[in-house]
């Protein structure tokens, strides 16, 4: 599954996971994306969309 939202462009970000002994370990945070059918210009299109865009009605789901 892709690591970015095709609507808002949200993608994976990187940073450090810090242990109790203050060691820094590289890690990534990926967005919660789903493949859904979206109505675009009257046509049903399959897109990868984050759950935040789905919840805020930035896309119209195809039935």
C-alpha positions as CSV (number, residue, x, y, z in Angstrom):
1,X,0.0,0.0,0.0
2,X,1.2,3.5,-0.8
3,X,2.6,5.6,2.0
4,X,0.9,8.9,1.0
5,X,-2.6,10.3,0.6
6,X,-3.6,11.2,-3.0
7,X,-5.9,14.0,-1.8
8,X,-3.9,16.0,0.8
9,X,-0.4,14.6,0.1
10,X,0.3,13.4,3.6
11,X,3.2,11.0,3.6
12,X,5.6,9.2,5.9
13,X,7.7,11.2,8.3
14,X,10.9,10.1,10.1
15,X,12.3,10.8,13.5
16,X,13.8,9.2,16.5
17,X,12.5,6.6,18.9
18,X,14.1,7.5,22.3
19,X,14.7,4.7,24.8
20,X,14.8,5.0,28.6
21,X,18.6,5.2,28.4
22,X,18.3,8.1,25.9
23,X,19.4,6.1,22.9
24,X,18.1,7.5,19.6
25,X,16.9,4.9,17.1
26,X,15.6,6.0,13.6
27,X,12.0,5.1,12.8
28,X,9.2,6.2,10.5
29,X,5.5,7.1,11.1
30,X,3.2,6.2,8.2
31,X,-0.2,7.8,7.6
32,X,-3.4,5.7,8.0
33,X,-4.4,5.3,4.3
34,X,-7.1,3.2,2.7
35,X,-7.8,2.3,-0.9
36,X,-11.4,3.5,-1.7
37,X,-13.5,4.3,-4.7
38,X,-14.0,8.0,-5.1
39,X,-16.3,9.9,-7.4
40,X,-14.2,12.3,-9.5
41,X,-15.7,14.3,-12.4
42,X,-18.7,11.9,-12.4
43,X,-16.5,8.8,-12.7
44,X,-15.6,6.2,-10.0
45,X,-11.8,6.2,-9.5
46,X,-9.8,4.1,-7.0
47,X,-7.5,6.2,-4.8
48,X,-5.4,5.9,-1.8
49,X,-6.9,8.3,0.8
50,X,-6.0,9.0,4.5
51,X,-8.7,8.5,7.1
52,X,-8.6,12.2,8.0
53,X,-9.7,13.2,4.5
54,X,-12.4,10.5,4.5
55,X,-13.7,11.8,7.9
56,X,-13.7,15.5,6.9
57,X,-15.5,14.7,3.6
58,X,-12.8,16.0,1.3
59,X,-13.7,13.2,-1.0
60,X,-17.0,11.7,-2.1
61,X,-17.2,8.0,-1.9
62,X,-18.6,6.0,-4.7
63,X,-21.5,3.6,-3.9
